Structure formats: structure tokens, C-alpha cells
């Protein structure tokens, strides 16, 4: 079987090779070592597998794997049994032939037959050296949440494997079904320097680093995995890195590094117990420094408050000045790192931040009580924060900020100062935080986005720091971006899209909620928040209109799979994510903006307050699950039945918003609002006005719209539309009286001549009262 033969190499679709309808990976155990000299990551990954039954739901619920087979000891114990042994194992030595191309095979692959069951994993740009079955120790559910792998000697035997461009295929001779396939296997491999999942680069201090870059191919070039989002899994990871580096990762608890006495590297351990798609696994290794608060002593005191947990303790660094010096200079030895430097993270002397929100006057509104507590969790069995009452009052989760030394001051003035306010605002808007902690990293300048949210960690571009630090600059870009990424904790992470093509479920919601959370963080009045929201809507509308005019129609559709959205293939045949490899797609905003305007439209139909109440109930019902557009829209229409009576049916929303390119026809009221907002702008270019005229055919709209358009033309002296002004003054005399005054008051000779010419054309038929008023202005 050669799966790649079934795919069209000329398309821009991303192949999904994993046969998740036959077998699922329920847990990954990664043991990795970072080699900056060779720009590779080497090590192994252990996969815990569970065969699918034909009647099982297609993976939309996040749940724990079979406790009788895979539950085991804590990450620390696992690291001692697995990681410590593998640390002593020889480094992966891939087949030399594999380094020259994409095809690799174990020497026994040809001894298997097509009758043997094949485990297909998504994989590319990896040099695999060995795949082996490993024994799994049975354990009761009370002994821990994560699986235990026995020692190196637990290997049962080698398995046959083969790789091609997009997949790793594994067989066990004589095993013909997923039910008989091994329940755990270890894959030894090494990444390639040019692999697309991670980026090897230098930070702003010109020091080496590597991080997962949010690639279109996700993590398949970091470790073999199941990429379809329905393949929900937990993971734990042991990462060894040079002693001067910090390893940040998705993980429920901060790692406390241990020294490897043999290599003098540091060992970092992370784990997650909430099943998530493998694409959300995030890693960053570099010479990061933690950003400290301006008043470490006060922050340390506040950090002990369980309710308002968040700000920075200095982690054994002593007085503030010494802490700052240590932060900038870095640790002088490995022991200093382990015993109390700014890079250490741990328990009693945690470096998590604390911030006194009462002193800042931030609202302590808690909307968690508005959620219907009668709605039970619908996901599988895992430790869920939504069921813990103690988490509901935690307005600010523990958080830290990291970055290169040269940006620490800007990050302190911007990100660290704004982060607790934004976290508290998000809690006020959406209720309890889905994740127990948050790290924020200022990533290298080459990062291609303003931000990227992952479980427990968010990447921010240095662009959001521009101008911060002077004390006079507007923090809106930084604050709104932080709010956008925080919003992804609810929409994008704890609630994800079951079909990757429905990106609007993540990005549209985050864009919509960004404005509401940021307004809450700024403590704006209702009127101020509405004005800020309307201005942002105007700017986004202009950006979306420009993009729709200059992009392929196929990329403008929010639900490109239409009625097939979310359906799994009936067999293990190839599938793909539409347009995921299109080089233009990462730079497009249509899923953000079109999704945002859909939500804004729906909110306008039911009322913004009622819409936000609904969102909180929706989160309560669907957290921990993967959804489709129809899940959200059906619940909305059931909650607000008047919408369907007004013609807003599910099929109508599909047809107008999700299944077609472009944007729905704009109503006259919407155009009037848009033009009113534009009239508040001090300056608009002729190119902008020309695009506006062309996009909305303003000369063909009703009189209310044309009146605002003429006002805009006069204000910005757009001579290209003076003909529209003349037509309006001649044919809409009842509404054009004061437009004469606007033409005259600007003392523009061309505009004054236009006013006089129009008056001469209508002076015989204009109402006499109106004529006297106009003549006073014109003559």
C-alpha cells in the first residue's frame, strides 16, 4: 500500500494519513533532547493505543483512555522509569538512506503483507530508526492519571515500519486487525533541520532558540502523531536542553528542571491530563529570561492570595535590584539554575505573578453564577476545572512572562502589566479559566503572526511591544492582542473545531470576544465600549472588503466542505484539509473577520447582553469537546426561537455566511452606520473612497445612504464623486439643503462652483422656503 499515490500532488490540500477510524492514540510519552549544534531534536515517543469499535462516537468528546490498560504513575515516576533509562540509551542513528530522501523502511517491512493491519501516523521530515512494541503495566485508576511505561527492558520486539512523504506506517507480522495490534509502541527518531514543524533561529539577543512555529503541517515533523482533531490525547514530555536554556511547553504545572550529572544539561518535565488534539502541543527552548514585576516584594505578597493569583515573585533572588541584575545577567552555574535563579520554576517559591486588582479598581464581576449549573460536563472522564467550585473565584490564574533580555523592560511595561487585567476581564466576561496557568513568551522577530495561543502557553510577537516603555504610548495593540489570545482558551482550545476547515469557530470567536474583554479590562462605560467596538468594526469591514476583492473565492468560504463538514471517511482511505498548504492562506484574515461579522450580526438580532449570557451557557455545555458550526447555531436558534420566525434559519445562515464566498448583502441601515463612522475619520484617502464607492455601489443606494456618501465626498474633497453630489442635489432636493452649506463652508473653489451650478439647475423648481435658505448660504 502506497497512500501517497491516492493524493493529487497538484492540490494545496494537507493530507491527513492517520487511520483514526480504526485506532486512536490516547497518550504520548515524549523523551527528547535538543541539539542546537546540529539543529535537530532526537529521542523517542511512546504511543498508547486504543482500537476503535464500530459503534463509537467519532472522537468528538475528550476523555481518558482505558484505565485498566493505560493508567499508571505520576509524571515524576514515569520519568524515572522511562526517561532516565532512555537518557542512557545511544542516540538515534537513522538509516543513512533515509537522510537522502523521504522513504525509510525497516529491513523486515517487505516480510509483512497487505493482509496485516497497518497503523498509519501523520509524519514528515523525520528520520525514524526503530519502532518497537513495549509492555504496559496495568494499574488501577486510583494510582494516577498518566500511564506507566516499564524500563528499557520492557521492549517486546521490533515492529516493521515504512515512511513516505506524509506518513509513518507500522505493522506487526501476522496481526490483521486493530484489536490485535500492540497497545503501546515506542518510535525512535530524529527531526531534520529543515523540518516544517519547528523553527531554528536566533532571538533578539542573537542567541539560538527553537520553537514550534504554528506551521500549516502542525507537529508531524516534530513527532509521529495522529493529526485529525478527533484524535484527542493526553501527553507528557521529558526534554533535555543546554543548562543555560529554558524549556517552555504546554503543561498543567510549571516544570522544575533537574540537572543531568552526565551531560550537565537540564531536564524538564511537563504533562497534560485534558485530552487535546496533537496539533496543540507547543514547545519553545531558548535563552529566555523571566520578566519580573516592578515591585517584587509586593507581588510576592499578593501571589499568596489564592483568589487573585497572578504577578511575579522573584524566586529566591532577594531584593529587587539583585533580582533585576540576575535576570539580565542570567545564572552563573547549573546549580544556581536549580537552586533559585530566574529560570527556575517550581512550587513553594513559585515565580508566578501576582497583581493587586483591587488597587487598580478592576471590576470583580463574576458571571460564573449566570451559567446553568444543571448542565453536566459532556466530555469524557478527566480532571475538569469546570466542576471545581474553588476555581470559579480565581479571576487571575498564575502567569509568567518570558522573553529575550533586550525586551524585558518593554515586556514588563506592556505584557506583564496588562496580563492580570486582561485575565480578570476574561473571567468577568466568560467565567472560570479553562486552564490552571499561563506562560507568555515574546518570540523571535521572524514569528509570522501577532500571537498564537496553546494550552498553558501563548506566543506574542515583539510587534505588540512597539512604543511601550515610554509611559505615553497607547497599549491598545498589546492589550487587545493579549485578550484575543486569552479568548482562545475558551474558543479554539477547550472548545475546538471538529473539522479544521471551520477555522472561524476559533478565530471568529476570539476576534469578537477580544473587543468585549479589552473593553472590560479598560473599564470603559457602555457608551465608550460601544463606540470603540463600532470603530473597530469599521476598520475590520474595510480590511475584509479589501481582502475579498483580492483573494480566491475558494479561500473566502467558512465551511468549504459544506454538508460533508466533519464527516469521517468510511474507510482508512486518504483525506485532506482543504487549502491548508495554500501559501496565501496563513496571511488571510477572512476566517477572523467574516466569522467576527457573523457573530456581531447574530448578537444584534438577540441583544448583546443576551448573546453573552448564551455564550457562557454554551461553554458550560460544550467545553472539552470538538464542535461544528451547526452545534453552535442549532443551540442558538433553540435558545432564541424568534430568530427563525424572522427567517434566520440554519439553512439561511449557511447560505448567506458559511457556504458562499464574499459577504452577505449589506442592508441600508448597515451602510448608513458605516458611513456615519467614516464621517468621524479625520482623513480618508481617495483610494479608500474609490474602493468604498466601488464595493457598495453607493450611487445606486437609497437616499439616506447617498446623503451620507455625499457628505463624505464633500468632507474629503473627493472630486471623483462630485457627479454623485450634483445628482443628489438635483434629484433629492428635500434632503440636500444643508449639503449646500457644507460645500460653501470649506472655501474650496471647486466645491463652491459645484454648489452654485446645482442651485442654478433647480432654482425654478425648488421649494421657495428652501430656496431662500440655500441662497443665503451660496450667494
ABEGO torsion letter per residue (X at the ends): XBAAAABBAABABBBBABBAAABBBABBBBBBBBBAAAGBBBEBBBBBBBBBBAABBAGABBBBBBAAAABBBBAAAAAAAAAAAAAABBBBBBBAAAAABABBBBAAAAABBAABBBBBBBBBGBBBABBBBBBBBBBBAAAEABBBBBBAAABAEBBBBBBBAABBBBBBBGBABAAABBABBBBBBBBBAABAABBBBBBAAGBBBBBBAGBAAEAAAABBBBABAABBBBBBBBBBBBAABBBBBBBABBBBBBBBAAAGBBBBBBBBABBBBAAABBBBBBBBBBBBBABAAAAAAAAABAABBEEBBAGGAEBAAAAAAAAAAEBABAAAAAAGBAABBBBAABABBBBBAAAAGBBABBAAAABBAABBBABBBBBBAAABAAAAABABBBBBBBBBAAAAAAAAABAAAAAAAAAAAAAAAAEBBABABBBBBBBBAABABABBBBBGBBBBBAAAABGBGAGABBAAAAAAAAAAAAAAAABGAABBBABAABAAAAAAAAAAAAAAAAAAAAGBBAAAAAAAAAAAAAAAAAAAAAAAAABBAAAABABAAEAABGBBBABABBBBBBGAABAAAAABAAAAAAAAAAAAAAAAAAEAAAAAAAAAAAAAAABGBBBBAAAAAAAAAAABAAAAAAGBBAAAAAAAAAABBEBBBBBAAAAAAAAAAAAABABBBAAAAAAAAAAAGAAABBAAAAAAAAAAAAAAGBAAAAAAAAAAAAABAAAAAAAAAAAAAAGBAAAAAAAAAAAAAAAAABBAAAAAAAAAAAX
